[in-house]
Each structure stands twice: as structure tokens, then as C-alpha cells.
Amino acid sequence: MRVKTRKKPPKPKDNCIENSPDPSNLPRLFLLIGGFFGLVMLLLTPPFQVPDEHDHFFRAVMISSGQFVAKSYPFTETERKKAPPKYLKGKGGVVPVSIPYTTRKVNHKLPFHPENKQQLSDLKEMLILPLHMKGMPEVFINTSAGGYAPVLYLPAALTIAAGKLINLSPLWLMYLGRLANLMVFLSLVYWTLKIAPTGKWIIFLLALMPMSLFLAPSLSIDGLIIASSLLLTATLLDLDRNGQQPVGQRARFIVPGTLTILALGKVVYCPLIILIFLSPKAIFGKDRSRLYLFVGSLGLATISYLIWHWFTSTTGTATITNIPFDYTNFQAKDKLMPLLNSKKQLQFLLHFPSSIFTILSRTMQEQGRHYFESFIGLLGWLDTRLPVWIYISYPIALIVGALGSHPTGNRILIEKTLLTLIWAVCSGAILLGFYLLATPVGNALIGGIQGRYFIPTALPLLLIFNFGYRRPIKTNHPLAVHFTSIWPVFYTCIVLLTTIFTIWNRYY
């Protein structure tokens, strides 16, 4: 008597979209394209024209001198009466006065003023400004990035520390920090493309999206967060593809490392670890390596988060003498601060739970276009739009890339359900966090959200669009195979060339 065996779904053929061209070439293609356009953006984008880049610069400079935990300034009673609330409540550290002077002098009239252009004479003047000069004191300065852990600034802080040894100007230090962050971003995405068992074109397109590549060569931590989330997602998908095989050394290093970075940087992305449950049999089977990986990674991330939160909440006032306070700040939030109260906001939601749907609906109606544009690419201080055709075509390109991907296992429905759940939890956490922390109590719209915050959650969302093991587009013809293997490369190059032109036209 014959025993019927269940046939396994056929593996994707070599000529399907997912496997064209040779996957081994894709990481190198990314390095070539991302490296070239990343360096161009690094040099072409005027200093501190990435959102909050000046604050991240202050934080990196502080860490480079050993000031790992931001502290409050010891205001006198007289100073407390005169200083705005945002400075009284802020935290920071001591930097050479040339640091805030550079951020003010080099292009302080550029944000939100497209009629103004970057003056090359200002750049030349700042490039030769010494970091330390006789008669130039150190100053204490607050930074909105004071709550971030030092590990997030390690690449930039190390290069800045090296530059300080030879007394480079603050502007040169900024460019060194940008270069270090770009190198880290390119390296992490390169390994993501090497590891990813599916969705390689999605990763390629997401990492080379104008917004992603604009953030990568900057002092912002967003580039590190985006790359870490992509690497974590790809590693967990690779574990699922390997079935019940024991966890390798690579995953044991990547999963806890990237999850800890996300916990210290943007904790709302930590639900990505749920992807490890794509293989429940492997988790709860005889081999416990995946269970240990999950518990160990989550434990390390949680402990790191709690320790850092304890450090930031228990640090008191800085013990400094004869160091003035510098009031450098590009953003005025004094009027908004008294209206923010996370406890009262939470009480409002608990008392009126039905208002959540109204708030979400109104927010999407009013801010939906802003989220969409700032996801694809809203450059500068969110004041520089790209051509309309990019906003129309890029989502289509991402979905087409997703159609050619395939599940990592046989449980297609479970996989898509879990991916949907992870995206919903992460997105919900972003919306809730900004409503509690950055929105006036009882406001009908969620404030402060930008589309770039959803980039780390885009890969799980786009993987939902795969067609299983059926090819949505047949590519048996050689010309069709060739076209499907090169269109993302040419498309991203055209988009990035247009982005470069937009930056040049905006600032020069």
C-alpha cells in the first residue's frame, strides 16, 4: 500500500524576479551605488541640514570627550527666572565654544527659507576655524539627543575624537562623523543583502530610497536604526528558512546586537524580534538554541534599556564652574511644552477609548500626505520636496519588488499573519508614543510624526505582498529576464540623480 506524501511547494526557479540577477552580485551593486551617491550627498548637503543634525553633532562631540551621560546645567536662581523652560528642563554637556558657533554661523538662515542659498565663503571660513583658540572658553549646551545611549554614536564619536587630536575645525569633525555613519550604514545593509533569504530587491530599494540615503551620511542615528532593523529582520527570516537547524554563530551575534541597538535608540521597533516565532517547532523542539537566542536577546536588550534609563533619570546637575550656558537652538518649542503631559494624555485615552479611531482618522486625513512624502524623501528640514513622479513611482517599485519575493517556509498564511501583526504593533507604538509624548492633551491630531519613522517597519509590510511560490510575472524570455534583473538598478540611479539635482537646486 502506497503512502501518499505531501508534496513540498516548488522552490523558485532561477529565472524568477527574486533570483535575477545573481544574488551574490546585489550586495556589491548596493555598495557601488550607495557608496557613490552617499558620498555625493555627504558633501553636497550643507552642514546641519538634516533634521536635528546639530543636536546629534553636539551629542557626538560630548561623547568623544568622555561625557557619556547628559546632565543638567546648574542655573542660579536669577538665571532660572530668565531662561526659557526648554533650557531649564534640557540636558547636555560641555563643548568648545567653536562648536555651537559653527552651527549658528555656517547656515542658520537656510532651514524653511528656500530663497536662501548656502554661501561657499561661509564653508571656507568655518573649515579653517580652530577647534580651540586662546581666549575661547568652553560652554555648556543642551541637546535634544541627550537621552540617546553612547553606543549609538560610537562610529561618529571615535572619528571625531581622532580629528580632535589634530585640532581639526568643528566643520571637518562634522564631515568625519558623517563619513563614519555612512560607512556603518553601507556595511550593515551589505550584510543584510548577503543574509536575506527573500525580499532582496525590497531591501535594495528601501536602503537606496532618497530618505534613507539622505539620512545615512548624516550625524543622525536614523541611518543606524534603519540598517539595524533591516539586518535583524533578514537574520530572523534566514533562521526560518533554515528550518530546525541549530542557530549559527552569525545569528547569535547579530540578533542580540541589533535588538539592543533598537532598544537603546527606538524601542518601538523591538517587536521585530517576534519574527523568530515563524518556526514554532524550532523554538519549542528538542534543540533549544532558538529559544535561548530569543530569551537572551530580549534579556540583553531589556537590561541595556533599563540600565541606560536608570543612568539618565538619576544623573543630577553637572559640577562645573565658570562655564557659561550657550542658548543655541534652531527650534522654538516653549509654547508647546506646557501643553504636554503624558500621564494626562493616557488618562484621556482611557476615559474616551472611542476617540482613538477619530484621532487616527483625522491624523491620516490631515497628515497622510506629509507621512507619505517624508517616507519617500522630504529632504532638508522637511522643506525640500522631490519631483512628483518619484512619490508616485517609488511605492510602485517597492510593491513590484515585493511581488517577486517568496516565503521563507511552507506556512505562508502564518508568515503573512505574523508579518502583518509585527507591522501593526510597531506602527501602533509609533503613533501612540508620539500622541503621549509630543501632542497636547486631548488634541485631535497626533503631532511630531514623520514618515521616515516607518521605514524600519516597511520590510515586514512589503513582504506581505509576495505571491508565495507562484511567479506573478513569467520571465522565460531572455529579454524579460534581463529587464527584470536590471530595472531596479537603473531606476534607483535615476531617482538618486534627480535627488542630487534637487539638493543642488535647493541649496546652491
N, C-alpha and C positions, 0 to 999 in steps of 0.2 A: 504493500500500500504506500503510495507516494504521499509524502508530507509536503503540503504547499508552503513555500516560504514567501514571506512578504518581500517584494522587490523594493530595493532602495531607490530613491529618486536619482535619475542620472545626473552625473556631475556636468557642470557647464563645459561646453566644448571650447576648444582653443580659439575659435573664431567668433566667440561672443564678445559683446561690448566690454564686459568686465575684464576679460583677459587680453584685450588688444590695446596697445601694443604689449610686447613682452613686459610683464610686471616688474622685472628686475631693472628696467630702464627708467621707470617712473620716478623713483626717488632721486636719481641723478638729474632727470629733467626738471624736477622741482627745485633742486639746488641751483641749477643753472639759471632758471627763470626767476626764482625767488631771490637768489643772491644778487643778480644784476639789478632788478627793479627795486629790491630792498635797499641796496646801496645808493641808487639814484634818489629814492625818497628820503633816505637818511640825510643826504647832502642838500637836497632841494627844499625840503620842508624847513621853513625858518625855525629858529630856536623857540621852544616852548609854545609851538602852535598845535600841539596835540593836547586834547583836554586834560587839564590838571598836570601837565608835564612839569611845570615849575615846582609844584609841591612834591612830586616824585623825585625831582632833582635835589631839592633840599634834604629829603629823607635819605637818599643815596649818599650825599656828601656827609651827613651826620654819621651814618653807619661806617663810612670809610675812615672816620676818625675815632671809632670805638663807642659812639653814642648809640647803643643798640635799642634802648628803651626811651621813648619820648617823654619829656617831663613838662610840668607847668612852670611858668615864669614867676618869680617872687615879686609880684606887684606890691607896691606900697599902697597904703590906704588912699593917698592922694591920687595915685595913678589909677587905682580901681574906679574912682569916680569919673575919670576922663576916658578910660579905654572902652572901646565897644565890646559888647558881650561876646562876640565871636573870638576875640583875642583873650578874654578872661578865661573862657572855657577850653581854649585850644591847648595843644601840647606841641612841643618841638625840641630844639636844641641849639647849640652854639655853632655858628659858621663864620668864616671870614666875611667881612662886610662887602667884599667884591662879589660874593655870590648873589645876594639879593639886588645889588646894584646892577649886575649884568642882566638879570631878569627884567628889571624896570627899564633899563636904557636901550636894550637891543631892539625891541619891537613892541613896546607896551601899547601902541596905538593900532595894532593890527586886528586883534580879536573883535569881531562883529562890525568891522569897518572895512568892507571890501574895496572902498575907494582908496584906501591907504595901501602902499606897497612897501616891501622890505627894502631898506636902503643898504646897499652893499658897503657903503662907507661906515655904517654902524657896526656891521660884522667885522670889518677890518680893524676898527678901533678896539672892539671887545676881544678880538683874538690875541692882541698883544698886551692886554691888561694883566698885570701880575696878580697872582693869587694873594700874595702877601706883600704889603708895602709898609715902609716906616710911616708911622702916624695913622695907619688904617686899622682901627680896632676890630675885634670880633663882636658879633651881635647875636642876640637870641631871636629866633624866628619860629613862629608856629607853622605847622604844615598839616593839611588835611589828611596826609598819608602817614601821620604819626602812629596810627593804630596797626599798621601792617608789620609783620614779623621781618626781621633782618634777612632771613634766608631768601625771601622774595627779591631782595635787591643785591644778592651776593655777586652776580656777574658784573653789574654796573659798579658796585661799591669797590670791588677788587681793582678794576681798571682805573677808577677814579683815584684810589689810593696810590696806584703806581704813577699816575700822572702828577699827583701832588708831590711826589718825591723829587721831581724835576721842576717843580714850581710852574706847571702849565697854567694857562689862564682858565678861568671858570668856563669859558665857552668851549675851549678844547676839551675840558673834562666832560662837558655835556656830550660832545660828539663821541668821545671814547665810551661813555656809558651807553649811548645809542648803539654803537657798533657791537658792544658785548651782548646786549639784549637781542640784537638781530642774529648773531651767531648762535645763541642758545635756541631761539625760535626755529631757525633753519635746521639745527641738529635734531631737535625733538620731533619736528614734522617729518624729517628724513627717516627717522627710525619708525615713526608711525606708519609711513608708507611701506617700509620693509616688513613690518609685522602684520599689518591689517590683512585679514583673510578675505574681506569683501569691502565694497564701498571705497575702493582706492580713488576713483575719479571724484567722488564726493569730497574726500579729504583733500585731494589736489585742488579742487575748485574752491573749497572753503578757505584753505590756507592762503591761496593767491587772490582771494576776494579783496577788492580795494580797501575795505575797512580793516581787514585782518593785516594786510601787508603795510598799511599806514600805521598801525599800532605797533607792529613788530620792531621796527628800528626807532623806537622812542624809549624814554625812561619810564613809561607807564608799565605797570605789572600786567596789563591786559594781554599782551602778547604771550607772556609766560603762562597765563591762565588758559588761554585758548589752546596753545600747543600741548599743555599738560592734560587737558580734558580729552583732546583727540587721541593722545598716546594711551591714556587709561582706557578709553572706550575700545580702541583697536586691540589692546592686550587682552581685555576680557573677552572680546569676540574670538580672538585666537585660541583662548582656553576652551571655549565652547566647540570650536572646530576640531580640537584635538580629542574630543570625546572624554573618556575616563582616564586619559593618560596622566601620570603624575605631573605636578606643577614643576616647570623648569626654573633654573636659576634666574633667567631673564625676567620672568613674571614676578618672582619673589622680590626682585629689586624694584621693578617699575611700578607695580600696583601700590605698595605702601608709600613709595616715594611721591608719586603723582597725587595720590589721595591726600597725603599730608600737605602738599603744596596747595591743593584746592581748599582744604580745611583752614589753612592759615590765610589764604588770600580771599576766596569767595566760597564760603561754606555751603551756599545754595547749590553748588554743583556736585557735592558729595554723594547724592543719590545715584550717581552713575555706577557706584560700586554694586548696585542691585543687579547689574548685568551678569555678575558671577553666578546667579541663580538660573541662567539659561540652561545649565546642566545640573538639575537637581539630583540626578542619580550619582553624578560625580561628586557632588557636595556631601551627600549623606551615605555614600557607598563605603566599601572597605577601605579604600585609600582616602585618608583624611587630610591630604595636603591642601586641597582647595578650601576646606573648612578652616584649617589653620591659617591659610592665607587671608581669608575673609575676616576672621576674628582678629588676627594680628594687625592687618592693615587698618581696620576700623579702630582698633585699640590705640595704635600709634597715632593716627590722625586725631582721635578724641583727646588723648593725653596731651599732645602737642598744642591743640587748640585751648584746652583748659589751662595749661601752664602759661601760655602766652597771654591769655585773658587775665589770669591772676597777676602777671607781671604788670600789664598795662593799667589794671584797676587799683593796684596797691602802690604804684610809684607816686611819690609826692612831688613837692616843689624842688626845682633844681637849686643846688647850692652853688651859686655863682656870685661874684662881686664885681661891681664896676663894669658890667656888660650891659649896654643899652638894648632895648627891645626894638626890633625892626617891624614896622607895620605893613610890609609888602603883602599885597593880596589883590588878585585880579577880580575876585568875586565878592559881591556885597550880599550877605545873607542875614544882616541884622534884623530886618523886618520879618523874616520868616521864622527865625529861631524861637521867639516867644510862643509861636503857634504850634510848635512841635512837642508832642508828648506821647510817647509810645504806649504807656500804660492806659491813658485815657482813650487813645485810639483803639486799643484792643477791647476795652470796655464798651466802646461804641459799637464795634462789630458784633460783640457777644449779645448786646441788647437788641440790635437790629440786624440779625443774620441775613434777612432778605435783601438788605441794602447791598450786599456783596455783588449780586448779579447786576444791579443798577449801576454800581460803580464801575464794574468791568465793562459793561455795555457802553457807558458814556466815555470811558477812557479810550476804548478802541475806536469809537466814532470820532473823538476829538484828536487823539494822538496816534491813531493807526498809521497814517502816512509817515509821520515822524519816525515811528519804530521801524517801519519798512525801509525808509531811506537810510537811517543810521545803522541798520543791519548790513545793507549792501555797501554803503560808503557815503557818509556825510562827514567831510574832512574839515580840517582846522578845528576851531572851537564850535563845531557843528554849524558853521556858517558858509560852507563851500559845497555846493551841490554838483554832482556829476551830470553828464548828459542823460536825458530821459531814457534813451534806448538801453542804457546799462541797467537801470532799475527794472525795465521790462524784460530784458533778455536773461539777466543773471539767474533769477528764480527758475526760469525755464531750463537753463543749462544745468542747474543743480538737480532738477527733477529728472531730466533726461539721463544724467549720470546715475541717478538712483535707480532708474528703471533697469539698468544693466547690471545692477548688483544682485547678489543671491544670498539666501540664508546661510548661516554657518552650520546648521544642523538639520535634522529631519522634522523638528517641531516648529513648523512655520507659523502656525497660529499663536502658539505660546510665545514665540520670539517676538512677533509683531505686537502682541498684547503687552509684553514686558517693556518693549521699546516705547510704546505709547505711554505707559504708566510712568516711566522714568522722565520722559519729556514733560508730561503734565505736572509731575511733582516738582521738578526743577523750575519750570516756568511759574508755577503757582507760588513757589518760595520766593522767587524774584519779585513778583507782583506784591505779595504780602509784605515782604521785607521793606520795600520802598513805601508802601502805604503806612506802615507802622513808624518808620524812622524818618521819612523825608516828605511827609504830607501833613498839612494842618488837620487838626482833629475834626472829623465829620465832613471833610471835603469830598465832593462828588467825583473828583478825578484823582488818579494816582500820579504823584509828581516825581520828577527826577529820573525816570526810566529812559534809557537809550537802547536802541536796537542792538548795539554791539554786545549787550549783556546776554543776548540769546544765542550768540554764535557758538559757545561751548555746548549748547544743547541741540544744535542743528543736526549733528550727525545721527543721533538716535531717531530724530523725527524723519529725516530723509530716508533712512534705511527701511522705514515702513512701506515705502513706495516700490520696493522690489517686487518682481513678478515670480518669485520662487525660482524654480529651475527651468521655467519656460522662458524662452527668449522672446521679448516683446517685439524685437526687430530682427529679422533674419539677415545675416551678413555673409551669406555663402559666396556672393560675388566678390572677386578680388578688389574691385574699386570701392565697394561698400565697406569691406573690411578695412581698407586703407583710410577711408574717410572717417569711420568711427574711431580709428586709432589716433587721428591727428587733430580732430576738430577742437577738443578741449585745450590743446596746447596753443593753437592759433587764436582761439577765442580769448583765452586769458591774456595772451600777449597784446592783442588789440585793445582789450579793456584796460590793461595796465599802461599802455602807451597813451591812451586817452586820459587816464588818471594823471599821468605825469604832465601832460599838456594842460590839464585843468589846474594843477597846482602851480605851474609856471604862470599861467594867465592870471591866477588869483593873487599871487604874491610878488610878481616881478613885472 
